[in-house]
């Protein structure tokens, strides 16, 4: 190709239109300098208190008169120097006031886009886009956009990621969604009370706080211990209730959609074909009610919860949607380790189980809190047999299967001969499963 042809091609390229975030964004970013001062004060409260006592009213007012405009200017400048644009092959985000950073996000590597609305953002009518990109641990985000603009941009990016042409991506719009289930608030509240985590933290606080008071008679020491314990109890009950409130699961061509949150609303998508492991968790006090919690390991994504609580039959039907062709093995199909394994792990060995079907590797562990992990054969990246000296003496071994989410599922304390056979057969099942697996595509 000659040089004139190159220049002609460059001129023929469509111009890239850069866009800015919503004008309310500077109000969010203006808090950064204030947050630095608050962090310094919390890091050294004694020094901060001494400095504050030395300030006169005039000095304090002058300081506020300087700090507030400076924070506002910082928020405005960071917003002014932040741009984003959608090109034919990538989402480009330029940020930075002093040090410039440009993120080039290839559209075909986008696997999920979440829309979140914190409480104040809902009031202001804006939303945040969080992008799950293959090969990155941290989500890139656009905060904030107008709520309608955020949904439209999400639909366009997903359409581009699915392979639609740029000129038709705008017309595709967001894929329709069909609601599958909604978790009632009452059921969620009861399930959190029955998990035992809240009562465990409260029990620890009830024991530790009186002991510390008896030993030290120091109010500050007691508060320093009680506040984190009570905070942990609140996070395991009230915090989870607020985050998981009105949990709604829907099905659409681009994956399973999740909406939840009492104060901060989140709209998440479980990308098709990227789920590596599904776990059905049964706390002890849930079993009489037949409830389970469904958790996920998704490659390249931090989304890890599919259902906070649901009847087991309904949860199994959802698992069949997440992992097509996979059914949850019944309890009687899970084989326990041999009885001699009790010398390796007394009592707890009874909680281990294994079932291997034509579609899935299923391993269970736990007595009080049972967890059944399901790994489709096509998602197994490697298989390992691990046998310590005490296990060799008892003739048992552990078999680990590694997935694309950098996680492992373990079949504990299997008979050594069975474990060796499982090692070779699982490797063959994984090769066959990957060969026959459907491609990981949006809106397939």
TORKOL-4160 file (C-alpha; in steps of 0.2 Angstrom, whole numbers, padded with zeros to 4 digits, m for minus):
444
<pt num="1" X="0000" Y="0000" Z="0000"/>
<pt num="2" X="0007" Y="0017" Z="m0005"/>
<pt num="3" X="0008" Y="0032" Z="0007"/>
<pt num="4" X="m0006" Y="0042" Z="m0002"/>
<pt num="5" X="m0017" Y="0027" Z="0001"/>
<pt num="6" X="m0013" Y="0027" Z="0020"/>
<pt num="7" X="m0017" Y="0045" Z="0021"/>
<pt num="8" X="m0033" Y="0042" Z="0012"/>
<pt num="9" X="m0038" Y="0028" Z="0024"/>
<pt num="10" X="m0035" Y="0039" Z="0039"/>
<pt num="11" X="m0045" Y="0053" Z="0032"/>
<pt num="12" X="m0059" Y="0041" Z="0029"/>
<pt num="13" X="m0060" Y="0035" Z="0047"/>
<pt num="14" X="m0076" Y="0041" Z="0056"/>
<pt num="15" X="m0071" Y="0054" Z="0069"/>
<pt num="16" X="m0071" Y="0049" Z="0087"/>
<pt num="17" X="m0083" Y="0059" Z="0098"/>
<pt num="18" X="m0077" Y="0061" Z="0116"/>
<pt num="19" X="m0090" Y="0063" Z="0130"/>
<pt num="20" X="m0089" Y="0070" Z="0148"/>
<pt num="21" X="m0097" Y="0062" Z="0163"/>
<pt num="22" X="m0112" Y="0070" Z="0171"/>
<pt num="23" X="m0110" Y="0088" Z="0178"/>
<pt num="24" X="m0114" Y="0081" Z="0195"/>
<pt num="25" X="m0098" Y="0071" Z="0196"/>
<pt num="26" X="m0087" Y="0086" Z="0202"/>
<pt num="27" X="m0098" Y="0086" Z="0218"/>
<pt num="28" X="m0092" Y="0068" Z="0221"/>
<pt num="29" X="m0074" Y="0071" Z="0217"/>
<pt num="30" X="m0073" Y="0087" Z="0228"/>
<pt num="31" X="m0073" Y="0076" Z="0243"/>
<pt num="32" X="m0056" Y="0069" Z="0240"/>
<pt num="33" X="m0046" Y="0083" Z="0248"/>
<pt num="34" X="m0058" Y="0083" Z="0263"/>
<pt num="35" X="m0056" Y="0064" Z="0264"/>
<pt num="36" X="m0037" Y="0066" Z="0265"/>
<pt num="37" X="m0038" Y="0077" Z="0280"/>
<pt num="38" X="m0051" Y="0066" Z="0288"/>
<pt num="39" X="m0039" Y="0051" Z="0285"/>
<pt num="40" X="m0024" Y="0061" Z="0293"/>
<pt num="41" X="m0035" Y="0065" Z="0308"/>
<pt num="42" X="m0040" Y="0047" Z="0311"/>
<pt num="43" X="m0023" Y="0041" Z="0309"/>
<pt num="44" X="m0016" Y="0052" Z="0323"/>
<pt num="45" X="m0031" Y="0058" Z="0333"/>
<pt num="46" X="m0020" Y="0065" Z="0347"/>
<pt num="47" X="m0010" Y="0076" Z="0335"/>
<pt num="48" X="m0026" Y="0082" Z="0326"/>
<pt num="49" X="m0034" Y="0087" Z="0342"/>
<pt num="50" X="m0019" Y="0097" Z="0348"/>
<pt num="51" X="m0018" Y="0106" Z="0331"/>
<pt num="52" X="m0037" Y="0110" Z="0332"/>
<pt num="53" X="m0035" Y="0117" Z="0350"/>
<pt num="54" X="m0022" Y="0129" Z="0344"/>
<pt num="55" X="m0033" Y="0136" Z="0330"/>
<pt num="56" X="m0043" Y="0152" Z="0333"/>
<pt num="57" X="m0060" Y="0155" Z="0326"/>
<pt num="58" X="m0053" Y="0167" Z="0313"/>
<pt num="59" X="m0040" Y="0155" Z="0308"/>
<pt num="60" X="m0053" Y="0141" Z="0306"/>
<pt num="61" X="m0064" Y="0152" Z="0296"/>
<pt num="62" X="m0049" Y="0156" Z="0284"/>
<pt num="63" X="m0045" Y="0138" Z="0283"/>
<pt num="64" X="m0063" Y="0133" Z="0278"/>
<pt num="65" X="m0063" Y="0148" Z="0265"/>
<pt num="66" X="m0048" Y="0141" Z="0257"/>
<pt num="67" X="m0052" Y="0122" Z="0258"/>
<pt num="68" X="m0070" Y="0123" Z="0251"/>
<pt num="69" X="m0065" Y="0132" Z="0235"/>
<pt num="70" X="m0050" Y="0121" Z="0233"/>
<pt num="71" X="m0060" Y="0106" Z="0235"/>
<pt num="72" X="m0073" Y="0112" Z="0223"/>
<pt num="73" X="m0059" Y="0117" Z="0210"/>
<pt num="74" X="m0051" Y="0100" Z="0212"/>
<pt num="75" X="m0068" Y="0091" Z="0208"/>
<pt num="76" X="m0071" Y="0102" Z="0193"/>
<pt num="77" X="m0054" Y="0100" Z="0186"/>
<pt num="78" X="m0054" Y="0081" Z="0188"/>
<pt num="79" X="m0071" Y="0081" Z="0179"/>
<pt num="80" X="m0065" Y="0093" Z="0165"/>
<pt num="81" X="m0050" Y="0082" Z="0161"/>
<pt num="82" X="m0060" Y="0065" Z="0161"/>
<pt num="83" X="m0067" Y="0060" Z="0144"/>
<pt num="84" X="m0073" Y="0044" Z="0137"/>
<pt num="85" X="m0077" Y="0038" Z="0119"/>
<pt num="86" X="m0083" Y="0022" Z="0110"/>
<pt num="87" X="m0073" Y="0018" Z="0094"/>
<pt num="88" X="m0076" Y="0004" Z="0082"/>
<pt num="89" X="m0066" Y="m0008" Z="0093"/>
<pt num="90" X="m0064" Y="m0001" Z="0110"/>
<pt num="91" X="m0070" Y="0010" Z="0125"/>
<pt num="92" X="m0057" Y="0023" Z="0128"/>
<pt num="93" X="m0056" Y="0032" Z="0145"/>
<pt num="94" X="m0045" Y="0047" Z="0148"/>
<pt num="95" X="m0042" Y="0053" Z="0165"/>
<pt num="96" X="m0029" Y="0063" Z="0176"/>
<pt num="97" X="m0026" Y="0080" Z="0181"/>
<pt num="98" X="m0007" Y="0080" Z="0183"/>
<pt num="99" X="m0003" Y="0063" Z="0177"/>
<pt num="100" X="m0013" Y="0057" Z="0162"/>
<pt num="101" X="m0020" Y="0039" Z="0160"/>
<pt num="102" X="m0029" Y="0032" Z="0145"/>
<pt num="103" X="m0038" Y="0015" Z="0147"/>
<pt num="104" X="m0041" Y="0006" Z="0131"/>
<pt num="105" X="m0054" Y="m0007" Z="0134"/>
<pt num="106" X="m0056" Y="m0019" Z="0119"/>
<pt num="107" X="m0075" Y="m0022" Z="0117"/>
<pt num="108" X="m0073" Y="m0040" Z="0113"/>
<pt num="109" X="m0065" Y="m0043" Z="0130"/>
<pt num="110" X="m0080" Y="m0035" Z="0140"/>
<pt num="111" X="m0089" Y="m0049" Z="0149"/>
<pt num="112" X="m0101" Y="m0040" Z="0160"/>
<pt num="113" X="m0107" Y="m0022" Z="0164"/>
<pt num="114" X="m0115" Y="m0018" Z="0180"/>
<pt num="115" X="m0126" Y="m0002" Z="0183"/>
<pt num="116" X="m0125" Y="0004" Z="0202"/>
<pt num="117" X="m0134" Y="0018" Z="0210"/>
<pt num="118" X="m0129" Y="0023" Z="0227"/>
<pt num="119" X="m0143" Y="0032" Z="0237"/>
<pt num="120" X="m0137" Y="0050" Z="0233"/>
<pt num="121" X="m0135" Y="0045" Z="0215"/>
<pt num="122" X="m0153" Y="0039" Z="0214"/>
<pt num="123" X="m0158" Y="0056" Z="0221"/>
<pt num="124" X="m0148" Y="0065" Z="0208"/>
<pt num="125" X="m0154" Y="0054" Z="0194"/>
<pt num="126" X="m0137" Y="0047" Z="0190"/>
<pt num="127" X="m0128" Y="0030" Z="0189"/>
<pt num="128" X="m0111" Y="0022" Z="0189"/>
<pt num="129" X="m0105" Y="0009" Z="0176"/>
<pt num="130" X="m0093" Y="m0005" Z="0181"/>
<pt num="131" X="m0085" Y="m0015" Z="0168"/>
<pt num="132" X="m0079" Y="m0033" Z="0170"/>
<pt num="133" X="m0065" Y="m0036" Z="0157"/>
<pt num="134" X="m0056" Y="m0052" Z="0154"/>
<pt num="135" X="m0039" Y="m0052" Z="0161"/>
<pt num="136" X="m0041" Y="m0038" Z="0174"/>
<pt num="137" X="m0044" Y="m0039" Z="0192"/>
<pt num="138" X="m0050" Y="m0022" Z="0195"/>
<pt num="139" X="m0066" Y="m0015" Z="0187"/>
<pt num="140" X="m0065" Y="0000" Z="0176"/>
<pt num="141" X="m0079" Y="0012" Z="0179"/>
<pt num="142" X="m0088" Y="0028" Z="0173"/>
<pt num="143" X="m0095" Y="0038" Z="0187"/>
<pt num="144" X="m0107" Y="0046" Z="0185"/>
<pt num="145" X="m0118" Y="0046" Z="0170"/>
<pt num="146" X="m0136" Y="0051" Z="0168"/>
<pt num="147" X="m0147" Y="0036" Z="0173"/>
<pt num="148" X="m0154" Y="0035" Z="0155"/>
<pt num="149" X="m0137" Y="0038" Z="0147"/>
<pt num="150" X="m0129" Y="0024" Z="0157"/>
<pt num="151" X="m0142" Y="0011" Z="0152"/>
<pt num="152" X="m0141" Y="0016" Z="0134"/>
<pt num="153" X="m0122" Y="0015" Z="0134"/>
<pt num="154" X="m0122" Y="m0001" Z="0143"/>
<pt num="155" X="m0134" Y="m0008" Z="0130"/>
<pt num="156" X="m0123" Y="m0001" Z="0116"/>
<pt num="157" X="m0107" Y="m0009" Z="0123"/>
<pt num="158" X="m0115" Y="m0026" Z="0126"/>
<pt num="159" X="m0121" Y="m0026" Z="0108"/>
<pt num="160" X="m0104" Y="m0021" Z="0102"/>
<pt num="161" X="m0096" Y="m0035" Z="0113"/>
<pt num="162" X="m0109" Y="m0047" Z="0105"/>
<pt num="163" X="m0103" Y="m0043" Z="0088"/>
<pt num="164" X="m0116" Y="m0031" Z="0081"/>
<pt num="165" X="m0109" Y="m0018" Z="0069"/>
<pt num="166" X="m0107" Y="0000" Z="0076"/>
<pt num="167" X="m0120" Y="0007" Z="0065"/>
<pt num="168" X="m0133" Y="m0006" Z="0072"/>
<pt num="169" X="m0128" Y="m0007" Z="0090"/>
<pt num="170" X="m0138" Y="0009" Z="0094"/>
<pt num="171" X="m0154" Y="0001" Z="0087"/>
<pt num="172" X="m0152" Y="m0016" Z="0096"/>
<pt num="173" X="m0155" Y="m0008" Z="0113"/>
<pt num="174" X="m0155" Y="m0018" Z="0130"/>
<pt num="175" X="m0160" Y="m0036" Z="0128"/>
<pt num="176" X="m0177" Y="m0040" Z="0136"/>
<pt num="177" X="m0177" Y="m0048" Z="0153"/>
<pt num="178" X="m0190" Y="m0061" Z="0160"/>
<pt num="179" X="m0191" Y="m0061" Z="0179"/>
<pt num="180" X="m0187" Y="m0079" Z="0186"/>
<pt num="181" X="m0189" Y="m0075" Z="0205"/>
<pt num="182" X="m0189" Y="m0062" Z="0218"/>
<pt num="183" X="m0183" Y="m0065" Z="0236"/>
<pt num="184" X="m0196" Y="m0059" Z="0248"/>
<pt num="185" X="m0189" Y="m0047" Z="0262"/>
<pt num="186" X="m0197" Y="m0058" Z="0276"/>
<pt num="187" X="m0188" Y="m0073" Z="0269"/>
<pt num="188" X="m0172" Y="m0064" Z="0268"/>
<pt num="189" X="m0173" Y="m0057" Z="0286"/>
<pt num="190" X="m0177" Y="m0074" Z="0293"/>
<pt num="191" X="m0163" Y="m0082" Z="0283"/>
<pt num="192" X="m0150" Y="m0070" Z="0290"/>
<pt num="193" X="m0156" Y="m0073" Z="0308"/>
<pt num="194" X="m0154" Y="m0092" Z="0305"/>
<pt num="195" X="m0136" Y="m0091" Z="0298"/>
<pt num="196" X="m0128" Y="m0090" Z="0316"/>
<pt num="197" X="m0115" Y="m0077" Z="0311"/>
<pt num="198" X="m0124" Y="m0063" Z="0319"/>
<pt num="199" X="m0127" Y="m0073" Z="0336"/>
<pt num="200" X="m0109" Y="m0079" Z="0335"/>
<pt num="201" X="m0102" Y="m0061" Z="0335"/>
<pt num="202" X="m0114" Y="m0055" Z="0348"/>
<pt num="203" X="m0109" Y="m0070" Z="0359"/>
<pt num="204" X="m0091" Y="m0066" Z="0357"/>
<pt num="205" X="m0095" Y="m0048" Z="0362"/>
<pt num="206" X="m0105" Y="m0054" Z="0377"/>
<pt num="207" X="m0090" Y="m0063" Z="0383"/>
<pt num="208" X="m0075" Y="m0052" Z="0378"/>
<pt num="209" X="m0083" Y="m0035" Z="0384"/>
<pt num="210" X="m0086" Y="m0040" Z="0403"/>
<pt num="211" X="m0068" Y="m0049" Z="0403"/>
<pt num="212" X="m0060" Y="m0033" Z="0397"/>
<pt num="213" X="m0069" Y="m0022" Z="0409"/>
<pt num="214" X="m0065" Y="m0033" Z="0424"/>
<pt num="215" X="m0046" Y="m0033" Z="0418"/>
<pt num="216" X="m0044" Y="m0015" Z="0414"/>
<pt num="217" X="m0058" Y="m0004" Z="0420"/>
<pt num="218" X="m0054" Y="0006" Z="0405"/>
<pt num="219" X="m0069" Y="0013" Z="0395"/>
<pt num="220" X="m0059" Y="0016" Z="0379"/>
<pt num="221" X="m0052" Y="m0002" Z="0379"/>
<pt num="222" X="m0069" Y="m0009" Z="0380"/>
<pt num="223" X="m0075" Y="0002" Z="0366"/>
<pt num="224" X="m0060" Y="m0002" Z="0355"/>
<pt num="225" X="m0065" Y="m0020" Z="0357"/>
<pt num="226" X="m0084" Y="m0019" Z="0357"/>
<pt num="227" X="m0086" Y="m0007" Z="0342"/>
<pt num="228" X="m0078" Y="m0019" Z="0329"/>
<pt num="229" X="m0087" Y="m0034" Z="0336"/>
<pt num="230" X="m0104" Y="m0025" Z="0336"/>
<pt num="231" X="m0100" Y="m0019" Z="0318"/>
<pt num="232" X="m0096" Y="m0037" Z="0312"/>
<pt num="233" X="m0113" Y="m0042" Z="0320"/>
<pt num="234" X="m0122" Y="m0028" Z="0311"/>
<pt num="235" X="m0113" Y="m0031" Z="0294"/>
<pt num="236" X="m0118" Y="m0050" Z="0295"/>
<pt num="237" X="m0136" Y="m0046" Z="0297"/>
<pt num="238" X="m0142" Y="m0028" Z="0294"/>
<pt num="239" X="m0128" Y="m0024" Z="0282"/>
<pt num="240" X="m0132" Y="m0040" Z="0271"/>
<pt num="241" X="m0151" Y="m0036" Z="0273"/>
<pt num="242" X="m0148" Y="m0019" Z="0266"/>
<pt num="243" X="m0137" Y="m0025" Z="0252"/>
<pt num="244" X="m0148" Y="m0040" Z="0247"/>
<pt num="245" X="m0165" Y="m0032" Z="0249"/>
<pt num="246" X="m0177" Y="m0035" Z="0235"/>
<pt num="247" X="m0165" Y="m0048" Z="0226"/>
<pt num="248" X="m0173" Y="m0051" Z="0209"/>
<pt num="249" X="m0166" Y="m0063" Z="0196"/>
<pt num="250" X="m0171" Y="m0062" Z="0178"/>
<pt num="251" X="m0166" Y="m0071" Z="0162"/>
<pt num="252" X="m0161" Y="m0062" Z="0146"/>
<pt num="253" X="m0151" Y="m0066" Z="0130"/>
<pt num="254" X="m0136" Y="m0058" Z="0137"/>
<pt num="255" X="m0136" Y="m0068" Z="0153"/>
<pt num="256" X="m0144" Y="m0069" Z="0170"/>
<pt num="257" X="m0148" Y="m0051" Z="0177"/>
<pt num="258" X="m0148" Y="m0047" Z="0196"/>
<pt num="259" X="m0156" Y="m0032" Z="0204"/>
<pt num="260" X="m0154" Y="m0029" Z="0222"/>
<pt num="261" X="m0151" Y="m0016" Z="0236"/>
<pt num="262" X="m0162" Y="m0006" Z="0248"/>
<pt num="263" X="m0152" Y="0010" Z="0248"/>
<pt num="264" X="m0139" Y="0007" Z="0235"/>
<pt num="265" X="m0147" Y="m0001" Z="0220"/>
<pt num="266" X="m0136" Y="m0012" Z="0209"/>
<pt num="267" X="m0140" Y="m0020" Z="0192"/>
<pt num="268" X="m0128" Y="m0034" Z="0188"/>
<pt num="269" X="m0126" Y="m0047" Z="0174"/>
<pt num="270" X="m0119" Y="m0065" Z="0176"/>
<pt num="271" X="m0110" Y="m0067" Z="0159"/>
<pt num="272" X="m0115" Y="m0082" Z="0149"/>
<pt num="273" X="m0101" Y="m0096" Z="0148"/>
<pt num="274" X="m0090" Y="m0087" Z="0160"/>
<pt num="275" X="m0096" Y="m0096" Z="0176"/>
<pt num="276" X="m0083" Y="m0108" Z="0182"/>
<pt num="277" X="m0091" Y="m0115" Z="0198"/>
<pt num="278" X="m0108" Y="m0115" Z="0206"/>
<pt num="279" X="m0109" Y="m0118" Z="0225"/>
<pt num="280" X="m0125" Y="m0123" Z="0235"/>
<pt num="281" X="m0123" Y="m0118" Z="0253"/>
<pt num="282" X="m0134" Y="m0125" Z="0267"/>
<pt num="283" X="m0131" Y="m0118" Z="0284"/>
<pt num="284" X="m0137" Y="m0129" Z="0298"/>
<pt num="285" X="m0153" Y="m0120" Z="0303"/>
<pt num="286" X="m0159" Y="m0118" Z="0285"/>
<pt num="287" X="m0160" Y="m0137" Z="0282"/>
<pt num="288" X="m0177" Y="m0140" Z="0290"/>
<pt num="289" X="m0184" Y="m0126" Z="0279"/>
<pt num="290" X="m0176" Y="m0133" Z="0263"/>
<pt num="291" X="m0166" Y="m0117" Z="0259"/>
<pt num="292" X="m0150" Y="m0115" Z="0250"/>
<pt num="293" X="m0138" Y="m0100" Z="0245"/>
<pt num="294" X="m0131" Y="m0100" Z="0228"/>
<pt num="295" X="m0113" Y="m0093" Z="0225"/>
<pt num="296" X="m0103" Y="m0092" Z="0210"/>
<pt num="297" X="m0085" Y="m0091" Z="0204"/>
<pt num="298" X="m0085" Y="m0081" Z="0188"/>
<pt num="299" X="m0069" Y="m0079" Z="0177"/>
<pt num="300" X="m0062" Y="m0062" Z="0178"/>
<pt num="301" X="m0077" Y="m0055" Z="0188"/>
<pt num="302" X="m0080" Y="m0051" Z="0206"/>
<pt num="303" X="m0098" Y="m0055" Z="0206"/>
<pt num="304" X="m0100" Y="m0070" Z="0217"/>
<pt num="305" X="m0118" Y="m0071" Z="0223"/>
<pt num="306" X="m0132" Y="m0078" Z="0213"/>
<pt num="307" X="m0146" Y="m0081" Z="0226"/>
<pt num="308" X="m0145" Y="m0076" Z="0244"/>
<pt num="309" X="m0158" Y="m0088" Z="0249"/>
<pt num="310" X="m0171" Y="m0099" Z="0239"/>
<pt num="311" X="m0179" Y="m0116" Z="0241"/>
<pt num="312" X="m0168" Y="m0130" Z="0235"/>
<pt num="313" X="m0179" Y="m0136" Z="0221"/>
<pt num="314" X="m0180" Y="m0118" Z="0214"/>
<pt num="315" X="m0161" Y="m0115" Z="0216"/>
<pt num="316" X="m0158" Y="m0131" Z="0206"/>
<pt num="317" X="m0168" Y="m0125" Z="0192"/>
<pt num="318" X="m0158" Y="m0109" Z="0192"/>
<pt num="319" X="m0142" Y="m0119" Z="0192"/>
<pt num="320" X="m0148" Y="m0128" Z="0176"/>
<pt num="321" X="m0150" Y="m0111" Z="0168"/>
<pt num="322" X="m0132" Y="m0105" Z="0173"/>
<pt num="323" X="m0124" Y="m0122" Z="0168"/>
<pt num="324" X="m0134" Y="m0129" Z="0153"/>
<pt num="325" X="m0135" Y="m0148" Z="0153"/>
<pt num="326" X="m0129" Y="m0149" Z="0172"/>
<pt num="327" X="m0141" Y="m0156" Z="0185"/>
<pt num="328" X="m0137" Y="m0156" Z="0204"/>
<pt num="329" X="m0133" Y="m0173" Z="0210"/>
<pt num="330" X="m0145" Y="m0179" Z="0223"/>
<pt num="331" X="m0138" Y="m0182" Z="0241"/>
<pt num="332" X="m0138" Y="m0201" Z="0239"/>
<pt num="333" X="m0127" Y="m0200" Z="0224"/>
<pt num="334" X="m0113" Y="m0192" Z="0234"/>
<pt num="335" X="m0101" Y="m0205" Z="0240"/>
<pt num="336" X="m0092" Y="m0203" Z="0257"/>
<pt num="337" X="m0073" Y="m0206" Z="0260"/>
<pt num="338" X="m0068" Y="m0223" Z="0266"/>
<pt num="339" X="m0070" Y="m0226" Z="0285"/>
<pt num="340" X="m0051" Y="m0226" Z="0288"/>
<pt num="341" X="m0051" Y="m0207" Z="0283"/>
<pt num="342" X="m0058" Y="m0204" Z="0300"/>
<pt num="343" X="m0040" Y="m0205" Z="0307"/>
<pt num="344" X="m0035" Y="m0190" Z="0296"/>
<pt num="345" X="m0050" Y="m0179" Z="0300"/>
<pt num="346" X="m0060" Y="m0185" Z="0315"/>
<pt num="347" X="m0079" Y="m0183" Z="0314"/>
<pt num="348" X="m0077" Y="m0170" Z="0300"/>
<pt num="349" X="m0074" Y="m0183" Z="0287"/>
<pt num="350" X="m0092" Y="m0187" Z="0287"/>
<pt num="351" X="m0096" Y="m0170" Z="0278"/>
<pt num="352" X="m0085" Y="m0174" Z="0263"/>
<pt num="353" X="m0093" Y="m0182" Z="0247"/>
<pt num="354" X="m0090" Y="m0184" Z="0229"/>
<pt num="355" X="m0100" Y="m0187" Z="0213"/>
<pt num="356" X="m0094" Y="m0187" Z="0195"/>
<pt num="357" X="m0107" Y="m0187" Z="0181"/>
<pt num="358" X="m0106" Y="m0185" Z="0163"/>
<pt num="359" X="m0107" Y="m0166" Z="0164"/>
<pt num="360" X="m0100" Y="m0161" Z="0181"/>
<pt num="361" X="m0088" Y="m0164" Z="0195"/>
<pt num="362" X="m0097" Y="m0161" Z="0212"/>
<pt num="363" X="m0088" Y="m0161" Z="0228"/>
<pt num="364" X="m0096" Y="m0158" Z="0245"/>
<pt num="365" X="m0088" Y="m0152" Z="0262"/>
<pt num="366" X="m0094" Y="m0146" Z="0279"/>
<pt num="367" X="m0105" Y="m0153" Z="0293"/>
<pt num="368" X="m0113" Y="m0138" Z="0300"/>
<pt num="369" X="m0112" Y="m0128" Z="0285"/>
<pt num="370" X="m0113" Y="m0139" Z="0270"/>
<pt num="371" X="m0106" Y="m0133" Z="0253"/>
<pt num="372" X="m0108" Y="m0142" Z="0237"/>
<pt num="373" X="m0097" Y="m0136" Z="0223"/>
<pt num="374" X="m0101" Y="m0140" Z="0205"/>
<pt num="375" X="m0088" Y="m0138" Z="0191"/>
<pt num="376" X="m0093" Y="m0142" Z="0173"/>
<pt num="377" X="m0079" Y="m0153" Z="0165"/>
<pt num="378" X="m0077" Y="m0140" Z="0151"/>
<pt num="379" X="m0071" Y="m0128" Z="0165"/>
<pt num="380" X="m0058" Y="m0138" Z="0173"/>
<pt num="381" X="m0041" Y="m0131" Z="0168"/>
<pt num="382" X="m0030" Y="m0144" Z="0178"/>
<pt num="383" X="m0031" Y="m0159" Z="0189"/>
<pt num="384" X="m0020" Y="m0162" Z="0204"/>
<pt num="385" X="m0018" Y="m0177" Z="0216"/>
<pt num="386" X="m0011" Y="m0172" Z="0233"/>
<pt num="387" X="m0006" Y="m0185" Z="0247"/>
<pt num="388" X="0003" Y="m0180" Z="0263"/>
<pt num="389" X="0012" Y="m0193" Z="0274"/>
<pt num="390" X="m0002" Y="m0196" Z="0286"/>
<pt num="391" X="m0014" Y="m0198" Z="0271"/>
<pt num="392" X="m0002" Y="m0211" Z="0263"/>
<pt num="393" X="m0002" Y="m0221" Z="0279"/>
<pt num="394" X="m0021" Y="m0222" Z="0278"/>
<pt num="395" X="m0022" Y="m0225" Z="0260"/>
<pt num="396" X="m0031" Y="m0209" Z="0255"/>
<pt num="397" X="m0028" Y="m0194" Z="0244"/>
<pt num="398" X="m0036" Y="m0177" Z="0239"/>
<pt num="399" X="m0040" Y="m0173" Z="0221"/>
<pt num="400" X="m0040" Y="m0155" Z="0216"/>
<pt num="401" X="m0048" Y="m0148" Z="0200"/>
<pt num="402" X="m0043" Y="m0130" Z="0196"/>
<pt num="403" X="m0054" Y="m0118" Z="0186"/>
<pt num="404" X="m0052" Y="m0103" Z="0175"/>
<pt num="405" X="m0057" Y="m0092" Z="0190"/>
<pt num="406" X="m0041" Y="m0096" Z="0199"/>
<pt num="407" X="m0050" Y="m0106" Z="0211"/>
<pt num="408" X="m0050" Y="m0125" Z="0216"/>
<pt num="409" X="m0063" Y="m0138" Z="0221"/>
<pt num="410" X="m0056" Y="m0152" Z="0231"/>
<pt num="411" X="m0063" Y="m0170" Z="0233"/>
<pt num="412" X="m0056" Y="m0174" Z="0251"/>
<pt num="413" X="m0049" Y="m0190" Z="0257"/>
<pt num="414" X="m0053" Y="m0202" Z="0243"/>
<pt num="415" X="m0047" Y="m0219" Z="0242"/>
<pt num="416" X="m0029" Y="m0219" Z="0235"/>
<pt num="417" X="m0034" Y="m0231" Z="0220"/>
<pt num="418" X="m0050" Y="m0221" Z="0217"/>
<pt num="419" X="m0040" Y="m0204" Z="0217"/>
<pt num="420" X="m0027" Y="m0210" Z="0205"/>
<pt num="421" X="m0041" Y="m0217" Z="0193"/>
<pt num="422" X="m0051" Y="m0200" Z="0195"/>
<pt num="423" X="m0035" Y="m0190" Z="0191"/>
<pt num="424" X="m0034" Y="m0198" Z="0174"/>
<pt num="425" X="m0052" Y="m0199" Z="0170"/>
<pt num="426" X="m0055" Y="m0181" Z="0175"/>
<pt num="427" X="m0042" Y="m0175" Z="0163"/>
<pt num="428" X="m0050" Y="m0185" Z="0149"/>
<pt num="429" X="m0067" Y="m0178" Z="0153"/>
<pt num="430" X="m0060" Y="m0160" Z="0153"/>
<pt num="431" X="m0053" Y="m0162" Z="0136"/>
<pt num="432" X="m0069" Y="m0169" Z="0129"/>
<pt num="433" X="m0079" Y="m0156" Z="0138"/>
<pt num="434" X="m0069" Y="m0141" Z="0131"/>
<pt num="435" X="m0070" Y="m0148" Z="0114"/>
<pt num="436" X="m0089" Y="m0149" Z="0114"/>
<pt num="437" X="m0092" Y="m0133" Z="0124"/>
<pt num="438" X="m0102" Y="m0119" Z="0117"/>
<pt num="439" X="m0092" Y="m0103" Z="0113"/>
<pt num="440" X="m0093" Y="m0089" Z="0127"/>
<pt num="441" X="m0102" Y="m0076" Z="0118"/>
<pt num="442" X="m0114" Y="m0062" Z="0122"/>
<pt num="443" X="m0132" Y="m0064" Z="0117"/>
<pt num="444" X="m0129" Y="m0081" Z="0109"/>
